[in-house]
């Protein structure tokens, strides 16, 4: 998957970014979040994660969800899945997300229903400057996928999500997969 020449540039870029911005503490908080999922469950761990990031959530009009449920909505920030997981009083929540999200950690990975995002130049062209940089870096780690494989994987994603809902679980999906189309 990795082209060593491209990956070397990405590693250098990330090292520079980590020196300029204090991401070390965010990485530690995220590692704690992944570890806590196994100990205290997804919902409580997500609440702790949001608190550790000093974000206040005003929980209003959130109904108690019983049985299978599909939640879908926009995705203006990278924190949306964590926020939703923190306010849903259940640990059997699954998030349809780009397959690379499943690789972030073994405990959060168990709550990801992987979807393969069509990685094309058009995706890159439709993004703002900083978003393009993040998208480019992410693609260096995840590689590019053949369109036929995308179709096969995503058909499996739909089947898996449907099965989870039928079994009584909560599935969250952000159809746009990002904030490039408000």
C-alpha positions, 0 to 999 in steps of 0.5 A: 500500500505504501510508496516509500518516497511519498511516505517519507515526505508525509512522515517529515510533514507530520513531525513538523506539524507535531512540533508546531502544534501540541498534538502529543496531548491529543494523541494521549487522550485518544489512546486513553479513549480507545483503552477505556472503551473496553473498561467502561463502554463506548458511551461512557468512554465517549463522554470522558473523551469529550470532557478531556478535550474540554468540550461541553455538550448540551444534551437536549431532547435526546430520546432513549433509543430502544431496539434497532435504530439508524441515525444519519446526519451531517458531519461538520467536524471530526468529533461528531461520532464521539459526540453522538456516542457520548449522548446515546445511553448505549454501548452497542453503537456502530459507526459507518466510517472510512475503513482507515478509521477501523485501524485507529484502535482495536477497541474503537475499531470494533464499533466501526462498520467499514466503508471504502471511500472512492479516492479520486482526484475529484475528491481532492479538488472539492476541498479547501486548502487545509482539508486538501492537506489532511485528505492527502496525508490520510490517503498516503496511509490508506492507499487507493482502492480499485472501483470494483473493490469499492463496490464489493466492499460497500455492498457488504457495508450495507448488508452489515449495517442492516443486520446490526439494525435488525439485531437491535443495535444502533448504526450511525452514518454520515452520508457525505463522509465529511464537511466538503458539501455543507 
